[in-house]
Amino acid sequence: MGLAQRLAIRQGQSLVMTPQLSLSIKLLAMSSVELSNFVDEQLEKNPFLEPDQSIPNGREEQSVGMDADARNDSAPDFSHREFSENLGLGANTKGLEADLGTSLENAFPDEKRLDDLSRKERSANDIAAEPTHRGREMSTGALGGDYTDIASRTAAPIDLPGHLCAQLALVPCDPTILLIAKSVANSLDDNGYLDTPVDTLAERLNVPLQAVDEALMLVQSLEPAGIAARSLQECLALQLKALDRLDPAMQTLLDNLNLLAKRDFDALKRICKLSMGDLIDAAREIKALDPKPGAVFTTGNAEHVIPDVFVTPTPEGGWNVELNTDVLPRVLVNNRYAVEIKPSIANEKDRQFVTDCLQDANWLTKSLDQRAQTILKVSREIVKQQDAFLLHGVRQLKPLTLKTVADAIDMHESSVSRVTTEKYIMTPRGLFSMKYFFTTAINATGEDESHSAEAVRDQIKDMIARETSTAVLSDDAIVAALRASGIDIARRTIAKYRDAMRIPSSVQRRREKRALESAK
């Protein structure tokens, strides 16, 4: 069989992942904050993009226009001369002063000051009527030379080492101990604990171990109480010492925190030699302490949750689903500017740059519109699927998968996953993440529909909240009760859900309830 080479033309289809398509997919998964930052970057880089300054609310625009007209047209110019002429006073001012027994200058300023004030009011109205960017540029001058933005006057956040060093500066002590104490303060973790051993600090600083211990005691005496502890027991002991509540019985209770965590009050009663009532009160005092005293100084960006979709009931009994236009970036393509500069471009490189920027601008506006429509489409389907939840609560939450929503709206499952990432819906029952409505299904015992795992967890929590000391439900009892109500669930699933909700076992709950009853 002979081998030969030949040329052939074939036609086929393939999906090419262009940079625009890749970024369009990433836009779906962006949160409202990330999208706003991305659009701001594009506005800085692309000369053909500009923000849409139009106000979507017509009433707000109308009210602003009426206020401007009232200020510019109907605002009277109160000068002393015009006031006198309008009242027909004229030269009878002295006679009026004699009749009133007072001088009109006490009631009205002189003409010069009023004329100056009138001119200032007119200039302020002119500034207010100009575009927004002009007002921002002149705001500093209008309010005075010493005006600064209020954000610049906000105090910078103080971290934990800075807070401790500020207190150390007021403590009279040996300079060497003070330097060691500052080193200890800078060695604390975010929760306020000292993870570095004392001997390691002494070796690192080349100082005696006794000096480090003295410096550590100095730092532990500062605020907040419990700082610079080396264990949880020491942290709680320092706080109780500051409250003058660290007695031998309380110290014994701190030494047996493992029994307290198990709620073994009978064993603690024997060890601490306390009555059940005193033991319960001591346990409540320990529970009220802060196990992480340094966490309040941890600096971090606060995450503000802003709803992307609003769901409101309609008079007909349905639901109105609408996008939050406040978080949707509005950009426009300045085609007029592109038409004006294109004839004046002679360089091929510059012409290609203009073409690429114009294409990117058009693509961005289309992608933002497509993203908004996709979010709205997915949200409407979620509301349609979870109508019973919106009406009756979490017990009626249905099991829902991404594939179910994707098939209903004729979209790929991965697109639905991206759309529901870091997106939030404001409903009459509160603010929820879109991922909240997608829960796994738990089979029913009969031919009924499956149950949502979130609804089952809520039912387990309610059953445990209603139990008494004489009728504490074990995991097996909860399984039997749920199966009687039509939910087929395993015992290990109950234990997993209970641990996720931080609910102790039936043995620990029984001990705690009996201890509370005996304390009464």
SVG drawing of the C-alpha trace seen along z (x, -y; Angstrom):
<svg xmlns="http://www.w3.org/2000/svg" viewBox="-55 -111 76 113">
<polyline fill="none" stroke="black" stroke-width="0.4" points="0.0,0.0 1.5,-3.2 1.6,-6.4 1.0,-9.8 0.4,-13.4 -2.5,-15.5 -4.3,-18.7 -7.9,-18.6 -10.4,-21.2 -12.6,-20.3 -15.4,-22.3 -16.1,-21.9 -17.4,-23.7 -15.6,-24.2 -16.0,-26.4 -13.2,-29.0 -12.8,-30.6 -12.0,-34.2 -10.9,-36.6 -14.2,-38.4 -16.1,-35.2 -13.9,-34.2 -14.4,-37.5 -18.1,-37.4 -18.3,-34.1 -16.4,-35.6 -18.8,-38.5 -21.6,-36.1 -19.7,-34.9 -18.8,-38.4 -20.5,-39.9 -21.9,-43.4 -18.8,-44.8 -16.4,-43.0 -18.4,-44.0 -18.4,-47.7 -14.6,-47.6 -14.2,-45.9 -16.3,-48.5 -14.4,-51.4 -11.2,-49.9 -12.7,-49.7 -13.9,-53.3 -10.3,-54.4 -8.8,-52.4 -11.3,-52.8 -11.8,-56.3 -15.1,-55.4 -16.8,-54.3 -18.6,-56.8 -20.9,-56.4 -24.6,-56.9 -25.4,-59.9 -29.1,-59.8 -31.4,-59.4 -33.7,-56.4 -36.3,-57.7 -38.5,-60.3 -39.9,-61.7 -36.5,-62.3 -35.5,-64.1 -38.7,-66.2 -38.2,-67.1 -34.7,-68.2 -35.8,-70.3 -38.5,-72.0 -36.1,-72.8 -33.7,-74.3 -36.4,-76.4 -37.6,-77.6 -34.1,-78.6 -33.3,-80.3 -36.6,-82.0 -38.8,-82.5 -36.2,-83.2 -36.6,-86.8 -33.7,-89.2 -34.3,-90.7 -32.4,-93.9 -33.3,-96.7 -34.1,-99.2 -36.5,-96.8 -38.2,-95.8 -38.9,-99.4 -40.1,-100.3 -42.4,-97.2 -44.1,-98.2 -44.4,-101.8 -42.2,-103.1 -39.8,-105.3 -38.8,-108.3 -41.1,-107.4 -38.6,-105.1 -37.7,-107.5 -41.4,-108.0 -41.9,-104.2 -38.9,-103.9 -40.4,-106.5 -43.8,-104.7 -42.2,-101.3 -39.8,-102.6 -36.8,-100.8 -34.5,-101.0 -35.1,-99.0 -31.4,-98.2 -32.0,-95.8 -34.4,-93.8 -32.7,-94.2 -29.0,-94.2 -27.5,-97.0 -27.8,-97.0 -24.2,-96.1 -24.3,-92.9 -27.7,-91.8 -26.4,-92.6 -23.3,-90.5 -25.5,-87.7 -27.8,-87.9 -24.8,-87.6 -23.5,-84.6 -26.9,-82.9 -27.1,-83.5 -23.6,-82.2 -24.4,-79.1 -27.5,-78.5 -25.5,-78.8 -23.0,-76.3 -25.8,-73.9 -27.3,-74.2 -24.1,-73.2 -23.1,-69.6 -22.2,-67.3 -18.5,-67.1 -18.3,-70.9 -19.9,-70.9 -17.4,-68.3 -14.5,-70.4 -15.7,-73.5 -17.0,-72.0 -13.8,-72.5 -13.6,-76.2 -17.3,-76.8 -17.0,-75.4 -13.8,-77.1 -10.1,-76.5 -9.8,-74.2 -12.5,-71.8 -11.5,-68.2 -13.4,-65.1 -15.1,-63.5 -13.4,-60.2 -10.0,-61.8 -11.2,-62.9 -12.2,-59.3 -9.8,-57.8 -7.6,-55.1 -8.3,-51.6 -6.0,-50.7 -4.6,-47.2 -3.9,-45.1 -0.1,-45.9 -0.8,-49.6 -3.5,-49.5 -1.2,-47.7 1.8,-49.9 -0.3,-53.0 -1.1,-51.7 2.6,-50.7 3.6,-54.2 1.7,-55.3 3.1,-52.6 6.1,-53.6 8.5,-50.7 12.1,-49.7 13.0,-50.7 14.3,-47.2 11.0,-45.6 9.1,-48.1 11.0,-47.1 10.4,-43.4 6.7,-44.0 6.4,-45.8 8.1,-42.8 5.6,-40.5 2.7,-42.7 3.9,-42.4 4.2,-38.6 0.5,-38.0 -1.8,-36.4 -5.0,-37.9 -7.0,-36.4 -4.6,-37.9 -2.8,-34.7 1.0,-34.3 1.9,-31.3 5.7,-31.8 7.2,-30.1 8.7,-32.4 12.1,-30.8 12.1,-31.3 11.4,-35.0 14.2,-35.2 16.6,-33.6 15.6,-35.8 15.9,-39.0 19.0,-37.8 17.5,-38.7 17.0,-36.7 13.9,-34.5 12.8,-36.3 12.7,-39.6 10.4,-38.0 8.1,-36.7 7.9,-40.1 7.1,-41.7 4.5,-39.1 2.8,-39.8 2.8,-43.5 1.1,-42.9 -1.4,-40.6 -2.4,-43.4 -3.5,-45.6 -6.8,-46.0 -8.6,-44.0 -8.6,-41.5 -7.3,-38.0 -4.7,-39.3 -1.3,-37.6 -2.6,-34.3 -0.9,-31.0 -4.0,-28.8 -7.7,-29.1 -7.7,-28.3 -5.2,-31.2 -7.2,-33.6 -10.4,-32.9 -8.5,-33.0 -7.1,-36.5 -10.6,-37.8 -12.0,-36.3 -9.1,-37.8 -9.9,-41.2 -13.5,-40.8 -12.3,-39.6 -14.1,-36.3 -11.1,-33.9 -11.6,-31.8 -10.3,-28.2 -13.6,-26.7 -13.6,-28.7 -10.0,-27.8 -10.9,-24.1 -13.7,-24.5 -11.3,-26.1 -8.9,-23.1 -11.8,-20.8 -13.1,-22.6 -13.3,-19.3 -16.0,-18.1 -17.8,-21.5 -17.8,-21.0 -19.4,-17.6 -21.9,-19.1 -21.0,-16.5 -22.3,-18.6 -22.4,-15.6 -18.6,-15.1 -18.0,-18.8 -20.1,-19.0 -18.0,-16.4 -14.7,-17.9 -15.5,-21.6 -17.4,-20.8 -20.2,-23.2 -23.9,-23.0 -25.7,-22.5 -27.0,-26.1 -23.6,-27.6 -22.1,-25.4 -24.7,-26.5 -24.0,-30.2 -20.2,-29.6 -20.7,-28.0 -22.8,-30.9 -20.1,-33.3 -17.5,-31.4 -19.8,-31.3 -20.1,-35.1 -16.3,-35.5 -14.6,-36.3 -12.3,-33.4 -10.8,-35.6 -10.1,-39.0 -7.9,-40.2 -10.3,-39.5 -12.0,-42.8 -8.9,-44.5 -8.5,-42.3 -8.6,-44.7 -10.4,-43.5 -12.6,-44.7 -16.3,-44.6 -18.4,-42.6 -21.6,-44.4 -24.3,-42.2 -26.3,-44.1 -29.3,-42.3 -29.1,-41.8 -32.8,-40.9 -36.0,-42.1 -39.0,-39.8 -42.2,-41.4 -45.8,-40.1 -48.4,-41.3 -52.0,-42.0 -53.0,-39.1 -51.2,-36.6 -48.0,-36.2 -44.5,-37.5 -42.8,-40.5 -39.2,-39.8 -37.0,-42.8 -33.3,-43.6 -31.7,-46.0 -30.8,-48.8 -28.6,-50.5 -25.9,-47.8 -26.1,-47.5 -23.3,-49.6 -24.6,-51.8 -22.2,-52.6 -22.6,-54.1 -20.5,-54.0 -19.5,-57.4 -19.9,-56.7 -19.8,-60.5 -16.3,-60.8 -15.2,-57.8 -16.6,-59.4 -14.9,-62.7 -11.4,-61.3 -11.2,-58.6 -10.6,-60.9 -7.7,-62.6 -5.8,-59.3 -3.0,-58.7 -1.0,-56.0 -2.1,-52.4 -1.3,-51.4 -3.4,-54.2 -6.3,-53.3 -6.1,-49.7 -6.1,-50.8 -9.3,-52.9 -11.0,-50.0 -10.2,-47.6 -11.3,-50.0 -14.6,-50.6 -15.2,-46.9 -14.4,-46.3 -16.8,-49.1 -19.7,-47.6 -18.9,-44.2 -19.0,-45.3 -22.4,-47.0 -23.8,-43.9 -22.3,-41.6 -23.6,-43.7 -27.1,-43.6 -26.9,-39.9 -25.7,-39.3 -28.6,-41.3 -31.1,-39.4 -29.6,-36.1 -29.8,-36.9 -33.4,-38.0 -34.3,-34.8 -32.7,-32.5 -34.2,-34.4 -37.7,-34.1 -37.3,-30.4 -36.0,-30.1 -39.0,-32.0 -41.3,-29.8 -39.8,-26.7 -39.7,-27.9 -43.2,-29.6 -44.2,-27.5 -41.2,-28.6 -42.0,-32.3 -45.5,-31.7 -45.1,-29.3 -41.4,-29.3 -38.4,-27.0 -40.5,-23.9 -41.9,-24.2 -38.5,-24.6 -38.2,-22.1 -35.1,-20.2 -33.7,-22.0 -30.7,-21.3 -28.9,-23.5 -29.9,-21.1 -33.6,-21.5 -33.3,-25.3 -31.0,-25.0 -33.5,-22.7 -36.4,-24.9 -34.8,-28.1 -32.9,-26.3 -29.5,-27.1 -26.3,-25.2 -25.9,-24.0 -22.5,-25.8 -24.1,-29.1 -26.7,-28.8 -23.9,-28.0 -22.0,-31.1 -25.1,-33.3 -26.0,-32.1 -22.5,-32.6 -22.3,-35.6 -25.8,-36.8 -28.5,-37.6 -32.3,-37.8 -34.3,-40.1 -37.6,-38.3 -40.5,-39.0 -38.8,-36.3 -35.4,-38.0 -32.2,-38.2 -30.9,-34.9 -28.1,-33.8 -29.2,-32.3 -27.3,-29.1 -29.5,-28.8 -32.4,-27.6 -30.4,-24.7 -30.5,-21.9 -30.1,-18.2 -33.1,-15.9 -34.0,-13.4 -36.2,-10.6 -39.7,-10.1 -40.9,-6.9 -43.9,-6.5 -44.7,-7.8 -44.6,-11.4 -42.2,-14.0 -38.7,-14.2 -37.8,-16.7 -35.3,-19.4 -32.3,-18.9 -32.6,-22.5 -36.3,-21.8 -35.3,-18.6 -32.6,-20.4 -35.1,-23.0 -37.5,-20.3 -34.7,-18.5 -33.8,-21.8 -37.5,-22.4 -37.9,-18.9 -34.8,-19.3 -36.0,-22.8 -39.3,-21.4 -37.9,-18.4 -37.8,-18.3 -35.4,-16.7 -37.7,-13.6 -38.1,-13.3 -34.8,-14.0 -34.7,-12.6 -31.9,-10.4 -30.8,-10.3 -32.7,-7.0 -35.8,-8.6 -35.5,-11.5 -35.1,-9.1 -38.3,-7.3 -40.2,-10.6 -39.0,-11.8 -39.9,-8.5 -43.3,-8.6 -43.8,-12.0 -42.7,-10.6 -39.0,-11.4 -36.6,-8.5 -33.3,-9.5 -30.4,-7.6 -29.1,-8.0 -25.7,-9.1 -27.3,-11.9 -29.1,-13.1 -25.8,-13.2 -24.2,-15.1 -26.9,-17.7 -26.9,-18.0 -23.1,-18.6 -23.4,-21.2 -26.0,-23.1 -23.7,-22.7 -26.3,-20.8 -24.8,-18.5 -25.7,-14.8 -28.8,-13.5 -26.6,-12.5 -25.1,-16.0 -28.5,-17.7 -30.1,-15.4 -27.3,-16.3 -27.7,-20.0 -31.5,-20.0 -31.4,-18.0 -28.8,-20.3 -30.9,-23.3 -33.9,-21.8 -32.1,-20.8 -30.6,-24.3 -34.1,-25.8"/>
</svg>
